[in-house]
Amino acid sequence: MIPIRDNIRSRRFPVVTVTLIFLNIAVFIYELSLSQGELNSFAVNFGVVPRRLFYLVNGQSNFVPAVFPLLTSIFLHGGWLHLLGNMLYLWIFGDNVEDRLGRHRFILMYLAAGVIGALAQVWANPVAVEPIIGASGAIAGVLGAYFVTYPRAKVLTLLPIFFFFTFIEIPAFIFLLIWFLTQWLSGYLTLGVPGNMVAWWAHIGGFAAGAVVMLLLAPAKRRRNVNREAK
């Protein structure tokens, strides 16, 4: 399923969402300027390496190199599809969540979801040496926040049916529930599988974090008003 747009208009221009999109694109363009060796070093230095965090807990690793990438890794991507897929979801769902939380709380939620998502992936495979990169955990947080705030919104979706594609409007609750269950099933099936390159548990942890943050920061009365607007 590929989301095209939702039916909720934001009340003001999503400054933070657009800024995040431009930052991710700018960092990726910088990545393209690096040689393969430089790119590998860049990913290791600024991506989250689970084993490095695992050794930190045991007192065998330095704090800054282990912890600082929890933030920097959110702005790195492993390829065009990785980047464009993440930015598409951020563009469609981020403006409304930013609108509801406000700009400052939105960026805090985004970063917190990214960090918690990365930690969830570290929990799933604490001795992995491959760096975890990408905004997926943070964007999953945006989806989790949207899930609890706009469940009755409609998402225009490009849906493949055998060899054909069709457009269909799906309630946000159903669309995001399917998305989350897909991530959870994939994460469960790949637990302990060596060489798994997709950080499924970052998606799961980020989604849960975003939902919890929204429930804590957005009063229930305001969420009910949003649901009425989405009808």
N, CA, C and O of each residue as an XYZ file, in Angstrom:
924
protein
N       0.845     -1.190      0.000
C       0.000      0.000      0.000
C       0.884      1.246      0.000
O       1.820      1.360      0.791
N       0.571      2.167     -0.894
C       1.333      3.415     -0.977
C       0.378      4.575     -0.723
O      -0.538      4.796     -1.514
N       0.572      5.321      0.365
C      -0.322      6.459      0.624
C      -0.051      7.594     -0.351
O       1.097      7.875     -0.697
N      -1.119      8.238     -0.787
C      -0.996      9.362     -1.714
C      -1.287     10.686     -1.013
O      -0.560     11.664     -1.185
N      -2.353     10.705     -0.226
C      -2.690     11.890      0.562
C      -3.769     11.513      1.573
O      -4.419     10.474      1.457
N      -3.940     12.372      2.554
C      -5.061     12.189      3.478
C      -6.067     13.318      3.258
O      -5.835     14.211      2.442
N      -7.173     13.276      3.979
C      -8.224     14.275      3.751
C      -8.311     15.309      4.865
O      -9.318     16.007      4.984
N      -7.259     15.415      5.686
C      -7.232     16.402      6.761
C      -6.308     17.549      6.360
O      -5.119     17.342      6.116
N      -6.852     18.737      6.295
C      -6.049     19.910      5.960
C      -5.430     20.488      7.233
O      -6.120     20.664      8.238
N      -4.149     20.777      7.189
C      -3.519     21.424      8.335
C      -3.926     22.896      8.347
O      -4.189     23.498      7.306
N      -3.969     23.448      9.540
C      -4.439     24.825      9.690
C      -3.345     25.849      9.458
O      -3.637     27.033      9.286
N      -2.098     25.423      9.448
C      -0.993     26.338      9.185
C       0.118     25.589      8.462
O       0.140     24.358      8.429
N       1.030     26.344      7.889
C       2.094     25.732      7.098
C       2.991     24.882      8.015
O       3.433     25.360      9.059
N       3.260     23.623      7.627
C       4.048     22.717      8.483
C       5.548     22.991      8.391
O       6.279     22.275      7.707
N       5.989     24.020      9.079
C       7.382     24.460      8.978
C       8.354     23.354      9.378
O       9.335     23.103      8.678
N       8.083     22.696     10.496
C       9.003     21.676     10.994
C       9.050     20.477     10.054
O      10.123     19.958      9.748
N       7.878     20.045      9.602
C       7.823     18.900      8.688
C       8.623     19.160      7.423
O       9.415     18.319      6.998
N       8.418     20.320      6.826
C       9.135     20.670      5.597
C      10.627     20.808      5.866
O      11.445     20.380      5.051
N      10.987     21.398      6.996
C      12.401     21.544      7.349
C      13.069     20.176      7.513
O      14.189     19.966      7.049
N      12.377     19.257      8.173
C      12.921     17.910      8.343
C      13.136     17.224      6.995
O      14.143     16.547      6.788
N      12.192     17.402      6.092
C      12.324     16.804      4.757
C      13.560     17.361      4.052
O      14.337     16.605      3.469
N      13.742     18.677      4.104
C      14.892     19.289      3.452
C      16.202     18.849      4.110
O      17.192     18.629      3.412
N      16.224     18.719      5.430
C      17.431     18.275      6.127
C      17.809     16.856      5.710
O      18.978     16.569      5.451
N      16.814     15.974      5.646
C      17.084     14.597      5.235
C      17.610     14.534      3.810
O      18.532     13.771      3.521
N      17.034     15.326      2.925
C      17.486     15.349      1.531
C      18.902     15.906      1.444
O      19.735     15.382      0.705
N      19.176     16.976      2.207
C      20.504     17.591      2.176
C      21.573     16.618      2.659
O      22.642     16.520      2.057
N      21.291     15.900      3.742
C      22.260     14.926      4.254
C      22.478     13.807      3.243
O      23.600     13.335      3.064
N      21.402     13.384      2.582
C      21.546     12.309      1.596
C      22.370     12.765      0.399
O      23.171     11.995     -0.131
N      22.180     14.006     -0.029
C      22.993     14.539     -1.122
C      24.465     14.552     -0.722
O      25.342     14.260     -1.535
N      24.726     14.895      0.541
C      26.113     14.842      1.032
C      26.632     13.411      0.988
O      27.779     13.182      0.604
N      25.802     12.445      1.377
C      26.216     11.042      1.320
C      26.609     10.647     -0.098
O      27.576      9.910     -0.296
N      25.856     11.139     -1.086
C      26.147     10.799     -2.480
C      27.501     11.329     -2.926
O      28.107     10.801     -3.859
N      27.977     12.380     -2.252
C      29.271     12.965     -2.642
C      30.452     12.166     -2.096
O      31.595     12.429     -2.471
N      30.200     11.202     -1.222
C      31.274     10.445     -0.589
C      31.648      9.217     -1.412
O      30.824      8.651     -2.131
N      32.899      8.828     -1.289
C      33.313      7.559     -1.886
C      32.731      6.428     -1.053
O      32.217      6.661      0.041
N      32.808      5.201     -1.565
C      32.223      4.073     -0.837
C      32.872      3.901      0.534
O      32.185      3.656      1.525
N      34.182      4.029      0.586
C      34.884      3.900      1.860
C      34.493      5.001      2.837
O      34.260      4.743      4.018
N      34.422      6.232      2.333
C      34.012      7.358      3.180
C      32.577      7.191      3.656
O      32.257      7.521      4.798
N      31.713      6.681      2.783
C      30.308      6.481      3.144
C      30.168      5.424      4.231
O      29.365      5.577      5.152
N      30.947      4.356      4.124
C      30.904      3.314      5.147
C      31.347      3.866      6.506
O      30.734      3.572      7.532
N      32.407      4.662      6.503
C      32.890      5.264      7.750
C      31.863      6.250      8.307
O      31.650      6.321      9.518
N      31.238      7.002      7.420
C      30.213      7.977      7.824
C      29.048      7.269      8.508
O      28.554      7.728      9.538
N      28.613      6.152      7.933
C      27.494      5.398      8.515
C      27.870      4.797      9.864
O      27.054      4.778     10.785
N      29.100      4.307      9.982
C      29.534      3.714     11.245
C      29.675      4.776     12.326
O      29.326      4.538     13.483
N      30.188      5.951     11.953
C      30.419      7.012     12.935
C      29.118      7.684     13.385
O      28.987      8.065     14.548
N      28.154      7.830     12.464
C      26.940      8.583     12.782
C      25.682      7.715     12.837
O      24.603      8.215     13.156
N      25.808      6.429     12.532
C      24.707      5.502     12.702
C      24.805      4.806     14.051
O      25.856      4.819     14.691
N      23.706      4.200     14.475
C      23.673      3.498     15.759
C      24.208      2.077     15.555
O      23.619      1.287     14.817
N      25.313      1.762     16.205
C      25.871      0.415     16.157
C      25.466     -0.300     17.449
O      25.992      0.027     18.513
N      24.552     -1.258     17.384
C      24.052     -1.898     18.608
C      25.146     -2.407     19.537
O      25.066     -2.220     20.751
N      26.170     -3.051     18.975
C      27.216     -3.608     19.832
C      27.925     -2.506     20.616
O      28.354     -2.725     21.749
N      28.049     -1.321     20.013
C      28.712     -0.212     20.701
C      27.908      0.212     21.932
O      28.484      0.515     22.977
N      26.593      0.234     21.810
C      25.743      0.557     22.960
C      25.766     -0.571     23.986
O      25.759     -0.327     25.193
N      25.794     -1.792     23.497
C      25.845     -2.952     24.391
C      27.122     -2.918     25.237
O      27.089     -3.191     26.437
N      28.230     -2.583     24.607
C      29.494     -2.482     25.330
C      29.490     -1.304     26.298
O      30.152     -1.353     27.334
N      28.745     -0.237     25.968
C      28.655      0.912     26.860
C      28.029      0.509     28.190
O      28.497      0.922     29.251
N      26.976     -0.295     28.134
C      26.316     -0.769     29.348
C      27.293     -1.543     30.219
O      27.220     -1.489     31.447
N      28.205     -2.262     29.581
C      29.193     -3.058     30.312
C      30.461     -2.276     30.647
O      31.428     -2.827     31.173
N      30.436     -0.968     30.328
C      31.582     -0.127     30.629
C      32.752     -0.324     29.700
O      33.882      0.012     30.052
N      32.508     -0.862     28.517
C      33.589     -1.163     27.584
C      33.564     -0.270     26.345
O      34.241     -0.558     25.359
N      32.790      0.808     26.393
C      32.692      1.699     25.237
C      32.571      3.128     25.739
O      32.117      3.357     26.860
N      32.978      4.101     24.912
C      32.894      5.509     25.273
C      31.471      6.032     25.086
O      30.759      5.605     24.176
N      31.065      6.954     25.947
C      29.682      7.422     25.975
C      29.286      8.153     24.682
O      28.292      7.794     24.052
N      30.051      9.164     24.289
C      29.649     10.009     23.151
C      29.554      9.222     21.845
O      28.531      9.317     21.168
N      30.588      8.439     21.453
C      30.468      7.680     20.198
C      29.331      6.671     20.209
O      28.820      6.312     19.148
N      28.928      6.210     21.374
C      27.862      5.218     21.454
C      26.488      5.855     21.450
O      25.561      5.322     20.840
N      26.338      7.010     22.134
C      25.013      7.604     22.359
C      24.656      8.686     21.341
O      23.504      8.761     20.914
N      25.610      9.523     20.943
C      25.331     10.628     20.024
C      24.661     10.160     18.728
O      23.772     10.855     18.237
N      25.047      9.011     18.150
C      24.387      8.553     16.919
C      22.896      8.242     17.068
O      22.199      8.113     16.062
N      22.395      8.120     18.293
C      20.952      7.926     18.457
C      20.176      9.083     17.829
O      19.038      8.909     17.394
N      20.797     10.261     17.784
C      20.170     11.418     17.139
C      20.612     11.573     15.687
O      19.781     11.791     14.805
N      21.908     11.462     15.435
C      22.394     11.714     14.073
C      21.914     10.661     13.080
O      21.724     10.959     11.901
N      21.719      9.432     13.553
C      21.300      8.358     12.638
C      19.929      8.630     12.019
O      19.604      8.098     10.958
N      19.128      9.463     12.690
C      17.775      9.752     12.213
C      17.799     10.481     10.874
O      16.799     10.486     10.156
N      18.931     11.097     10.529
C      19.000     11.911      9.314
C      19.798     11.245      8.197
O      20.071     11.866      7.170
N      20.173      9.978      8.397
C      20.919      9.241      7.372
C      20.000      8.244      6.673
O      19.048      7.739      7.269
N      20.294      7.964      5.399
C      19.509      6.981      4.656
C      20.414      6.127      3.773
O      21.497      6.543      3.360
N      19.930      4.925      3.502
C      20.743      3.956      2.785
C      20.521      3.901      1.290
O      21.145      3.082      0.617
N      19.656      4.741      0.742
C      19.394      4.721     -0.698
C      18.200      5.591     -1.032
O      17.496      6.078     -0.148
N      17.982      5.778     -2.341
C      16.889      6.642     -2.788
C      15.529      6.130     -2.333
O      14.702      6.916     -1.872
N      15.280      4.828     -2.452
C      13.978      4.282     -2.056
C      13.743      4.452     -0.558
O      12.639      4.775     -0.120
N      14.796      4.229      0.211
C      14.725      4.418      1.661
C      14.340      5.861      1.988
O      13.444      6.107      2.796
N      15.023      6.806      1.355
C      14.761      8.227      1.589
C      13.369      8.634      1.121
O      12.608      9.236      1.879
N      13.034      8.308     -0.128
C      11.767      8.777     -0.698
C      10.565      8.168      0.012
O       9.557      8.845      0.217
N      10.664      6.888      0.390
C       9.565      6.267      1.127
C       9.326      6.958      2.461
O       8.186      7.243      2.827
N      10.414      7.226      3.188
C      10.281      7.911      4.471
C       9.727      9.312      4.316
O       8.855      9.722      5.083
N      10.219     10.050      3.339
C       9.775     11.433      3.166
C       8.320     11.501      2.703
O       7.606     12.443      3.047
N       7.877     10.516      1.929
C       6.477     10.476      1.512
C       5.570     10.349      2.731
O       4.592     11.086      2.854
N       5.882      9.429      3.626
C       5.071      9.244      4.834
C       5.127     10.481      5.731
O       4.116     10.883      6.307
N       6.320     11.082      5.845
C       6.446     12.275      6.677
C       5.619     13.427      6.105
O       4.987     14.170      6.856
N       5.621     13.577      4.786
C       4.866     14.655      4.149
C       3.363     14.476      4.333
O       2.651     15.445      4.596
N       2.883     13.261      4.198
C       1.434     13.016      4.264
C       0.914     13.117      5.694
O      -0.143     13.705      5.921
N       1.629     12.562      6.653
C       1.107     12.478      8.017
C       1.713     13.497      8.976
O       1.130     13.784     10.021
N       2.879     14.046      8.631
C       3.557     14.934      9.564
C       2.880     16.267      9.777
O       2.884     16.785     10.894
N       2.287     16.846      8.721
C       1.722     18.188      8.862
C       0.592     18.234      9.888
O       0.485     19.190     10.656
N      -0.250     17.202      9.901
C      -1.372     17.188     10.839
C      -0.919     16.958     12.279
O      -1.466     17.555     13.207
N       0.071     16.100     12.462
C       0.587     15.864     13.804
C       1.293     17.119     14.322
O       1.149     17.479     15.491
N       2.050     17.779     13.454
C       2.680     19.047     13.833
C       1.624     20.082     14.189
O       1.781     20.835     15.150
N       0.558     20.116     13.419
C      -0.546     21.046     13.652
C      -1.162     20.818     15.031
O      -1.494     21.767     15.741
N      -1.308     19.548     15.398
C      -1.956     19.213     16.661
C      -1.041     19.434     17.859
O      -1.483     19.946     18.887
N       0.236     19.051     17.737
C       1.158     19.163     18.863
C       1.761     20.552     19.001
O       2.134     20.965     20.099
N       1.856     21.269     17.895
C       2.640     22.496     17.888
C       4.071     22.187     17.490
O       4.529     21.054     17.640
N       4.777     23.185     16.985
C       6.078     22.941     16.380
C       7.113     22.416     17.356
O       7.849     21.487     17.024
N       7.190     22.982     18.548
C       8.231     22.568     19.488
C       7.980     21.151     20.007
O       8.904     20.339     20.061
N       6.764     20.858     20.379
C       6.474     19.518     20.888
C       6.567     18.481     19.783
O       6.912     17.325     20.031
N       6.257     18.903     18.554
C       6.352     17.968     17.428
C       7.795     17.530     17.205
O       8.057     16.338     17.042
N       8.730     18.470     17.196
C      10.124     18.084     16.951
C      10.650     17.237     18.111
O      11.434     16.314     17.890
N      10.231     17.536     19.338
C      10.643     16.713     20.476
C      10.079     15.297     20.359
O      10.783     14.323     20.626
N       8.815     15.183     19.960
C       8.208     13.868     19.764
C       8.927     13.112     18.659
O       9.206     11.922     18.804
N       9.228     13.784     17.565
C       9.900     13.170     16.407
C      11.253     12.598     16.810
O      11.567     11.450     16.496
N      12.049     13.399     17.504
C      13.374     12.946     17.911
C      13.284     11.837     18.961
O      14.044     10.871     18.919
N      12.348     11.984     19.905
C      12.188     10.961     20.943
C      11.784      9.624     20.334
O      12.293      8.576     20.733
N      10.868      9.659     19.366
C      10.440      8.427     18.704
C      11.601      7.795     17.945
O      11.746      6.572     17.929
N      12.434      8.638     17.310
C      13.599      8.107     16.608
C      14.573      7.423     17.547
O      15.098      6.354     17.235
N      14.816      8.041     18.702
C      15.741      7.464     19.689
C      15.170      6.171     20.261
O      15.869      5.162     20.346
N      13.893      6.205     20.655
C      13.273      5.004     21.234
C      13.207      3.880     20.206
O      13.411      2.712     20.537
N      12.921      4.241     18.963
C      12.908      3.227     17.906
C      14.270      2.569     17.744
O      14.360      1.349     17.609
N      15.332      3.372     17.756
C      16.681      2.817     17.629
C      17.003      1.907     18.811
O      17.606      0.848     18.637
N      16.601      2.319     20.010
C      16.852      1.491     21.194
C      16.079      0.174     21.132
O      16.557     -0.862     21.596
N      14.876      0.229     20.553
C      14.107     -1.010     20.388
C      14.820     -1.966     19.448
O      14.822     -3.176     19.670
N      15.428     -1.421     18.394
C      16.173     -2.271     17.466
C      17.435     -2.827     18.128
O      17.816     -3.972     17.885
N      18.075     -2.016     18.960
C      19.237     -2.493     19.704
C      18.830     -3.631     20.635
O      19.547     -4.623     20.763
N      17.680     -3.485     21.281
C      17.175     -4.554     22.157
C      16.970     -5.850     21.373
O      17.260     -6.940     21.867
N      16.465     -5.713     20.138
C      16.170     -6.896     19.333
C      17.441     -7.616     18.897
O      17.440     -8.837     18.737
N      18.518     -6.869     18.704
C      19.774     -7.492     18.256
C      20.952     -6.714     18.842
O      21.593     -5.947     18.124
N      21.249     -6.896     20.132
C      22.214     -6.036     20.830
C      23.662     -6.200     20.414
O      24.483     -5.339     20.732
N      24.007     -7.270     19.717
C      25.411     -7.476     19.359
C      25.663     -7.256     17.867
O      26.735     -7.590     17.363
N      24.681     -6.697     17.163
C      24.864     -6.439     15.729
C      25.930     -5.378     15.521
O      26.066     -4.461     16.330
N      26.683     -5.500     14.442
C      27.730     -4.522     14.135
C      27.330     -3.614     12.973
O      28.001     -2.617     12.707
N      26.244     -3.951     12.283
C      25.787     -3.108     11.187
C      25.113     -1.861     11.752
O      24.268     -1.979     12.640
N      25.464     -0.658     11.259
C      24.859      0.566     11.790
C      23.381      0.680     11.413
O      22.979      0.336     10.302
N      22.601      1.161     12.347
C      21.185      1.449     12.111
C      21.077      2.897     11.662
O      21.488      3.802     12.389
N      20.526      3.131     10.468
C      20.364      4.490      9.966
C      18.952      4.652      9.413
O      18.287      3.674      9.068
N      18.510      5.901      9.335
C      17.224      6.186      8.723
C      16.264      6.882      9.666
O      16.375      6.774     10.887
N      15.321      7.594      9.078
C      14.306      8.327      9.836
C      13.091      7.466     10.139
O      12.100      7.966     10.670
N      13.148      6.177      9.810
C      11.963      5.325      9.913
C      11.374      5.285     11.320
O      10.154      5.339     11.475
N      12.224      5.191     12.353
C      11.711      5.148     13.710
C      10.993      6.432     14.082
O       9.925      6.400     14.692
N      11.588      7.577     13.711
C      10.974      8.868     14.004
C       9.659      9.030     13.242
O       8.674      9.515     13.797
N       9.645      8.626     11.978
C       8.433      8.751     11.172
C       7.376      7.771     11.643
O       6.183      8.071     11.588
N       7.801      6.597     12.109
C       6.850      5.677     12.722
C       6.184      6.333     13.933
O       5.008      6.092     14.209
N       6.945      7.164     14.654
C       6.364      7.918     15.754
C       5.279      8.869     15.279
O       4.254      9.031     15.941
N       5.504      9.499     14.132
C       4.485     10.368     13.534
C       3.236      9.553     13.200
O       2.114     10.008     13.426
N       3.431      8.361     12.668
C       2.290      7.500     12.325
C       1.533      7.081     13.582
O       0.302      7.058     13.584
N       2.256      6.752     14.647
C       1.601      6.388     15.893
C       0.790      7.539     16.457
O      -0.322      7.343     16.947
N       1.350      8.743     16.387
C       0.624      9.926     16.857
C      -0.618     10.181     16.006
O      -1.674     10.527     16.535
N      -0.493     10.013     14.706
C      -1.631     10.188     13.789
C      -2.700      9.133     14.078
O      -3.896      9.421     14.035
N      -2.263      7.926     14.369
C      -3.167      6.801     14.616
C      -4.134      7.102     15.759
O      -5.320      6.786     15.662
N      -3.643      7.708     16.840
C      -4.508      7.973     17.989
C      -5.242      9.304     17.868
O      -6.173      9.562     18.631
N      -4.841     10.152     16.922
C      -5.446     11.474     16.807
C      -6.455     11.571     15.674
O      -7.489     12.224     15.818
N      -6.166     10.929     14.553
C      -7.027     11.030     13.373
C      -7.486      9.661     12.880
O      -7.347      9.382     11.689
N      -8.015      8.809     13.721
C      -8.371      7.451     13.279
C      -9.452      7.438     12.202
O      -9.524      6.492     11.418
N     -10.289      8.465     12.151
C     -11.385      8.484     11.176
C     -11.042      9.233      9.899
O     -11.880      9.358      9.006
N      -9.823      9.728      9.809
C      -9.391     10.353      8.559
C      -9.357      9.305      7.456
O      -9.348      8.105      7.729
N      -9.339      9.760      6.224
C      -9.274      8.855      5.073
C      -7.929      9.043      4.366
O      -7.463     10.167      4.180
N      -7.325      7.940      3.982
C      -6.036      7.963      3.291
C      -6.231      7.414      1.884
O      -6.566      6.243      1.706
N      -6.020      8.264      0.891
C      -6.073      7.796     -0.495
C      -4.841      6.940     -0.738
O      -3.712      7.398     -0.557
N      -5.060      5.694     -1.148
C      -3.991      4.700     -1.189
C      -3.897      4.054     -2.567
O      -4.908      3.695     -3.171
N      -2.675      3.916     -3.049
C      -2.427      3.164     -4.277
C      -2.265      1.700     -3.882
O      -1.333      1.335     -3.165
N      -3.180      0.874     -4.359
C      -3.234     -0.518     -3.916
C      -2.991     -1.459     -5.085
O      -3.755     -1.443     -6.050
N      -1.940     -2.286     -5.023
C      -1.717     -3.261     -6.097
C      -2.640     -4.471     -5.935
O      -2.727     -5.060     -4.858
N      -3.320     -4.830     -7.017
C      -4.177     -6.020     -7.024
C      -3.722     -6.890     -8.193
O      -4.020     -6.605     -9.353
N      -3.004     -7.939     -7.867
C      -2.374     -8.792     -8.873
C      -1.480     -7.939     -9.764
O      -0.492     -7.390     -9.277
N      -1.792     -7.808    -11.057
C      -0.952     -7.032    -11.964
C      -1.496     -5.631    -12.204
O      -0.995     -4.920    -13.075
N      -2.491     -5.231    -11.466
C      -3.120     -3.929    -11.670
C      -2.995     -3.082    -10.406
O      -2.768     -3.596     -9.311
N      -3.149     -1.774    -10.587
C      -3.119     -0.839     -9.467
C      -4.425     -0.064     -9.445
O      -4.969      0.287    -10.491
N      -4.916      0.197     -8.257
C      -6.142      0.966     -8.118
C      -6.007      1.913     -6.935
O      -5.221      1.676     -6.018
N      -6.786      2.987     -6.970
C      -6.798      3.932     -5.869
C      -8.032      3.668     -5.009
O      -9.135      3.468     -5.519
N      -7.821      3.674     -3.700
C      -8.920      3.430     -2.779
C      -8.717      4.259     -1.524
O      -7.591      4.412     -1.050
N      -9.804      4.796     -0.983
C      -9.732      5.534      0.277
C      -9.896      4.560      1.437
O     -10.883      3.828      1.510
N      -8.924      4.560      2.338
C      -8.928      3.651      3.481
C      -8.940      4.485      4.758
O      -8.176      5.444      4.864
N      -9.785      4.147      5.727
C      -9.726      4.861      7.014
C      -8.316      4.786      7.594
O      -7.661      3.745      7.532
N      -7.860      5.902      8.157
C      -6.500      5.946      8.695
C      -6.279      4.864      9.745
O      -5.190      4.296      9.831
N      -7.300      4.578     10.541
C      -7.175      3.541     11.568
C      -6.813      2.201     10.936
O      -5.942      1.492     11.440
N      -7.479      1.850      9.832
C      -7.218      0.576      9.157
C      -5.862      0.601      8.467
O      -5.093     -0.355      8.571
N      -5.566      1.692      7.763
C      -4.309      1.799      7.032
C      -3.118      1.645      7.987
O      -2.197      0.872      7.725
N      -3.152      2.389      9.091
C      -2.023      2.376     10.015
C      -1.973      1.106     10.856
O      -0.895      0.668     11.255
N      -3.133      0.514     11.126
C      -3.143     -0.758     11.841
C      -2.501     -1.851     10.987
O      -1.716     -2.656     11.489
N      -2.838     -1.876      9.694
C      -2.215     -2.843      8.783
C      -0.711     -2.600      8.719
O       0.083     -3.540      8.757
N      -0.330     -1.326      8.622
C       1.098     -0.983      8.571
C       1.808     -1.496      9.819
O       2.861     -2.125      9.721
N       1.237     -1.229     10.990
C       1.877     -1.630     12.236
C       1.961     -3.152     12.361
O       3.002     -3.685     12.747
N       0.885     -3.846     12.041
C       0.894     -5.305     12.143
C       1.909     -5.922     11.188
O       2.528     -6.937     11.506
N       2.079     -5.311     10.022
C       3.093     -5.784      9.073
C       4.488     -5.640      9.663
O       5.321     -6.537      9.536
N       4.739     -4.491     10.316
C       6.047     -4.275     10.931
C       6.274     -5.264     12.080
O       7.356     -5.835     12.218
N       5.236     -5.455     12.899
C       5.376     -6.346     14.054
C       5.632     -7.787     13.602
O       6.502     -8.465     14.149
N       4.873     -8.252     12.601
C       5.061     -9.617     12.119
C       6.449     -9.794     11.521
O       7.114    -10.801     11.765
N       6.886     -8.810     10.736
C       8.220     -8.885     10.136
C       9.291     -8.876     11.210
O      10.265     -9.623     11.126
N       9.114     -8.025     12.231
C      10.077     -7.971     13.320
C      10.129     -9.266     14.101
O      11.208     -9.739     14.456
N       8.971     -9.842     14.370
C       8.911    -11.091     15.122
C       9.585    -12.227     14.356
O      10.321    -13.026     14.934
N       9.323    -12.289     13.041
C       9.872    -13.378     12.236
C      11.375    -13.261     12.025
O      12.042    -14.255     11.739
N      11.916    -12.043     12.164
C      13.354    -11.857     11.924
C      14.157    -11.723     13.216
O      15.356    -11.448     13.165
N      13.521    -11.910     14.371
C      14.263    -11.865     15.630
C      15.354    -12.934     15.630
O      15.084    -14.119     15.432
N      16.568    -12.501     15.852
C      17.679    -13.441     15.913
C      18.187    -13.898     14.567
O      19.101    -14.721     14.501
N      17.606    -13.374     13.469
C      18.064    -13.757     12.130
C      19.277    -12.910     11.766
O      19.145    -11.689     11.682
N      20.445    -13.490     11.547
C      21.637    -12.703     11.206
C      21.512    -12.094      9.815
O      20.923    -12.690      8.913
N      22.074    -10.903      9.655
C      22.098    -10.270      8.349
C      20.819     -9.549      7.977
O      20.709     -9.053      6.856
N      19.836     -9.470      8.884
C      18.612     -8.738      8.584
C      18.925     -7.250      8.472
O      19.462     -6.656      9.407
N      18.591     -6.646      7.333
C      18.991     -5.266      7.069
C      17.886     -4.253      7.330
O      18.125     -3.051      7.213
N      16.694     -4.699      7.678
C      15.581     -3.778      7.931
C      15.346     -3.683      9.428
O      15.186     -4.699     10.105
N      15.326     -2.456      9.946
C      15.171     -2.245     11.391
C      13.686     -2.262     11.763
O      13.111     -1.229     12.108
N      13.075     -3.443     11.689
C      11.640     -3.549     11.961
C      11.286     -3.072     13.357
O      10.263     -2.415     13.551
N      12.135     -3.402     14.343
C      11.815     -3.041     15.722
C      11.957     -1.553     15.969
O      11.364     -1.028     16.911
N      12.729     -0.862     15.148
C      12.768      0.601     15.219
C      11.412      1.174     14.821
O      10.947      2.152     15.407
N      10.781      0.558     13.818
C       9.444      0.998     13.400
C       8.434      0.740     14.517
O       7.605      1.596     14.825
N       8.510     -0.432     15.113
C       7.561     -0.810     16.166
C       7.719      0.102     17.385
O       6.737      0.634     17.903
N       8.962      0.275     17.833
C       9.216      1.121     18.992
C       8.863      2.572     18.745
O       8.305      3.237     19.618
N       9.185      3.069     17.558
C       8.862      4.456     17.223
C       7.366      4.699     17.177
O       6.886      5.719     17.671
N       6.617      3.761     16.582
C       5.156      3.890     16.487
C       4.538      3.955     17.892
O       3.706      4.817     18.176
N       4.955      3.038     18.753
C       4.430      3.014     20.124
C       4.771      4.299     20.864
O       3.939      4.847     21.588
N       6.008      4.782     20.679
C       6.427      6.013     21.348
C       5.593      7.203     20.882
O       5.164      8.017     21.699
N       5.362      7.308     19.581
C       4.567      8.412     19.054
C       3.140      8.395     19.570
O       2.578      9.443     19.890
N       2.552      7.209     19.652
C       1.179      7.096     20.158
C       1.114      7.520     21.622
O       0.204      8.246     22.023
N       2.076      7.065     22.414
C       2.082      7.398     23.846
C       2.307      8.891     24.056
O       1.633      9.510     24.880
N       3.249      9.471     23.317
C       3.518     10.905     23.460
C       2.282     11.717     23.104
O       1.953     12.680     23.798
N       1.598     11.343     22.039
C       0.398     12.075     21.650
C      -0.679     11.963     22.716
O      -1.341     12.954     23.026
N      -0.866     10.797     23.274
C      -1.869     10.608     24.325
C      -1.545     11.444     25.562
O      -2.446     11.918     26.254
N      -0.249     11.620     25.834
C       0.159     12.398     26.998
C       0.085     13.902     26.757
O      -0.284     14.662     27.654
N       0.433     14.327     25.555
C       0.547     15.755     25.281
C      -0.717     16.393     24.720
O      -0.943     17.588     24.912
N      -1.541     15.613     24.031
C      -2.767     16.162     23.439
C      -3.947     15.779     24.321
O      -4.276     14.596     24.408
N      -4.594     16.733     24.977
C      -5.738     16.415     25.840
C      -6.820     15.660     25.101
O      -7.019     15.867     23.904
N      -7.524     14.780     25.805
C      -8.562     13.946     25.186
C      -9.627     14.790     24.507
O     -10.128     14.414     23.448
N      -9.980     15.929     25.100
C     -11.007     16.786     24.506
C     -10.586     17.263     23.137
O     -11.397     17.286     22.211
N      -9.306     17.652     22.991
C      -8.817     18.111     21.702
C      -8.813     16.984     20.685
O      -9.123     17.207     19.515
N      -8.460     15.753     21.121
C      -8.464     14.628     20.188
C      -9.880     14.328     19.709
O     -10.083     13.974     18.547
N     -10.875     14.471     20.615
C     -12.267     14.237     20.197
C     -12.688     15.260     19.162
O     -13.397     14.925     18.213
N     -12.258     16.515     19.334
C     -12.582     17.539     18.359
C     -11.987     17.242     17.010
O     -12.618     17.475     15.980
N     -10.756     16.720     17.008
C     -10.100     16.351     15.748
C     -10.878     15.241     15.060
O     -11.057     15.286     13.843
N     -11.347     14.243     15.808
C     -12.093     13.141     15.227
C     -13.381     13.635     14.596
O     -13.790     13.138     13.547
N     -14.026     14.614     15.226
C     -15.245     15.165     14.628
C     -14.924     15.909     13.336
O     -15.702     15.874     12.383
N     -13.761     16.589     13.309
C     -13.373     17.289     12.091
C     -13.137     16.320     10.944
O     -13.364     16.667      9.785
N     -12.683     15.105     11.252
C     -12.328     14.133     10.222
C     -13.545     13.420      9.639
O     -13.422     12.720      8.635
N     -14.715     13.585     10.250
C     -15.892     12.885      9.744
C     -16.333     13.442      8.399
O     -17.313     12.967      7.825
